């Protein structure tokens, strides 16, 4: 019993890391099951089986938790993109490169969902230090993607590379909620007279990235 109490307090570094992972996994589960707007810090605490006060030992807020998940998703996504783009180095094949990137975006729904609430929600309720560090990491990850694009599409103008990456993030943020509406909106969009405005996210992001890349040359 004493050993269990010591673990609950998570005094050792490995115990603290395990507790942190436990909280992140709980938040990820609730996001998938309930959607971001329905997840509270209390709910995460219950799912993780920890006191809400203990969460503050590891994270500043609900937003901080999901920001960490987004960073993890971004890193994993970039690793996947780097490996997948390797055979297309110096190809300058816009269609193939943009199709590949779009397919990888569509295959990362949690990343897309969190990007869609990044500016409006996740970047709020954070300390200035945490927000600054997040922005620094975002710049580093963005520049990493710039390097990948430069290698695969050398014909893109140098000055357009970073704006293209920034525009890609904006496209994800805008298209994701349109392609994944709530139940009421989804039901309404089934009406025949609204068919022209139905949006399939994977198709829309592929088309938008192709147009974006062509405009960057």
N, C-alpha and C positions, 0 to 999 in steps of 0.2 A: 504493500500500500504506500509506504514512504517513497519507494522508487517511482510509483505512478504519480504522486504529487510533485516530485521533482521534475518529471517529464512535463506535467501540465504547466509548470512554471517556465519550462524551456530555458534552462540556464546555460546549457552547453551550446557551443556554436552549431553543432550538427542538429541539436534539438530545435534551435531557433530557426534554422533553415528548413527543417521539416515542417515546423508550424507555419512558416511563411508560405511554403508550397501548399500546405493544407488549405490555407485561406484562399490562395489563388485558384486552386482546383474547385473550391466551393463556389467562388464567384463565376468561374467558367461554366460550371454546371447550371447555375441559375440563369445565366445569360442565355444559354441554349434552350432551356426549358421555358423560361418566362418572358424573355426579351428584356432589353436593357432598361426600358422605362419602368418596368415592374420590379426591379431589383433594388432592395434597400440594404444599408449596412447591417441593420438588425437581421435581415434575412440571410445575409452572408455569414454572420456570426452563428446563427442557428444551424445553417448547412454545414459549417466547419466545426460545429460543436465546441465553440469557444465563447467566452464572454465578450460582449461588444467592446468593453474597455481594453481587453487584451489585443484586439485588432490594432489599436492605436500604438502598440509597441512596435508594429511592423509597417503600418501604412498611415498616411495622414487622413485619408478619407476614402469613400467609395470610389471617387474619381481616380485617386492614386492607384488603387488596386487595378482598375481597368486600364490605366495608362501602362502599368507594368505588363499586363497581358498583351497589350497592343505592341509594345516594344519587343516582346518575345516573338510575337507573330511576324513582325517586320523582319527581324533577324533571320528567322527560319525561312521566310519567303525569299529574302535576298540570297540566302545560300542556295535555295532551289533554283532561282533565276540564273545565278552565276553558273551553276553546273549545266543547266539546260541551254544557255546561250553560247556555251563554249564552242560547239560545232559550227555556230553561225558567225564566228569572228571574221570581220572584214567582208562579210557577205553583202552588205548594203541591201539586203532583201527586206524591204519594208513590210510586205505582207506577212512573210513568215515570222519575222521578229515580233511584230505587233500581235499577231495571232497567238504566238507562244506566251507573251506576257499577259495578254487578256485571259488566256485559259488558266494561267497560274493565279491571276487575280480572282477569277470566278471560283477557283478551287479553295479559296481561303475566305469563307463567308464570315468568320468571326473577325478577321482583320478588317474586312469591308464594313461590317456593322459598326465596329469601333471607330473607324475613320469617319463614318458618317455622323458621329456625335462628337468628334474630337474638338472642333472649334466651339461648338455650341454648349457642350457639357463638360467633357473631360478636362479641358484646360481651365476650368473654374474650380474653386474650392481647393486650391493648391498654394503652398508657400512659394514665395518668389524664387527661393533657391532651387526647389524641386522643379519648378517650371523652367528655369534657366538651364538646368542640367538636361531636362528633357529636350529642349530646343537644340542644345549642343549635340546631343545624340542623334536627333532628327537630321541635322545638317550633315553629320558624318554619314548616316545611312543614305541620305539623298545623294551625296557626292559619290558614294559607292555605286549607286545605280547609274549616275551620270557616266562613270567610267565604263560600266558594262555597255551602255548604249553607244558610247564613243567607239568601243571596240567592234561592236556588231554593225553599227551604221555610221561608218566614218564620213559619209557624205553629209550628215546633218551639220549645219553651221554651229561652230563652237559656242557662239553667244546664245544659241537657242536650246542648248542641252539642259541647263538648269531650269529655265522656264517650262520646258517640256515635262520634266519630272514634277514640278509644282502643279502643272495643269493636270497631269495624270491623277494626282492625289485629289484635286478638286473634282475631277470627273467621277472618281469612285464615291466621294462624299455626296455628290448630287444624284448620281444614277442609282446607287444602292437603295435608298428609300423609295424611289420611284418604281424600281423593279421588285421591291418587296414590301408592298403596302400592307396596312393593317387589314384585318378581316372584313371590316365594313367597306373600306375602299375597294378591296379586292372583289367583293361581291358586286358592287356597283359597276366596276370596270368590265364585268362580264356581259353587260348590256351591249347589243349589236351596234348601237349608235356611237359607242365609245371605243370600238375596236381599234380605230386608227391610233389611239393614244395609249394602248397597252404597251408595256415595255418589258422585254425580256433582258434581264441584266447582262447575261453573258454575251448576247448578240450586240447589245447597245455599247458595251465597253469595248468590244472588238472593233466595231465600226468607228467609234470615237477615237480610239488610239491610232487607228490607221490614218484617219484624217489629220490628227494632230501631228503624227510623224511626217506626213507628206507636206504639211504646212511649215515644218521646221527646216526643210531643205532650202 
